[in-house]
Amino acid sequence: MVFRRRDRRPLLRTIADFLYPRGGWTRAFHYVKHRVRRLPDSPERIARGIWAGVFTTFTPFYSLHFLVAFLVARVMRGNILAALMATFFGNPLTYVPIGFVSLKTGHFLLGNTFQEHEARSFVGKFIDAGEDLKNNFVALFTGHEPDWRGLSVFYDQVFYPYLIGGIIPGAITATICYFLSVPLIRAYQKRRKKVIKKKFQAIRKKAEAEADLGGKAD
């Protein structure tokens, strides 16, 4: 109750903010970068968390990326919060190229041909799969004949190729982010320690000076 918004956003406003934050994606990126750098952990553990989060965005487990990133980070002994924040590498601006590359790679590895302009679109196959799940769930209580054709097409043409094809580009991209992150985080932490040390030194000098003045006054 304490953290609930006082002004509840309309559904359309919520969707619009997801697709394009009010401050823009550049501001959102810098915010996430700032939060990741300030995490109280070693650069290597934070970078392993980033690896887990970025790699997760190349998997077809939409709406479960937080859970997948958490599990991958636990296996790698990476920072969990860094992994969760790194999943923002996948966003409305990057999901299209990520999905395209993953599907292309997956169909190539499986020996299939990925048709970019098929009669039913990529998003359409997601919708068909969702409709099958909903209708077949209703069929359990109504006695209707279940129909799994949409889900079968989705699995064969989208999910499985995406799952296989996302491994290689996901691992490559995540590894690049790892090696870029370690020196940047280490340099930031060293600079931050110096700043904090100077502040403590200034506070101590001020306290000593006040103590000296107090002693002279006595």
Salt bridges, closest charged atoms under 4 A:
ASP7 OD2 - ARG5 NH2 3.47
ASP17 OD2 - ARG9 NH1 2.73
ASP17 OD1 - ARG13 NH2 2.67
ASP17 OD1 - ARG22 NE 3.71
ASP41 OD2 - ARG45 NE 2.86
GLU44 OE2 - ARG186 NH2 2.25
GLU116 OE2 - LYS104 NZ 3.59
GLU118 OE1 - LYS125 NZ 2.42
ASP128 OD1 - ARG120 NH2 2.95
GLU131 OE1 - LYS134 NZ 3.39
ASP147 OD2 - ARG149 NH2 2.68
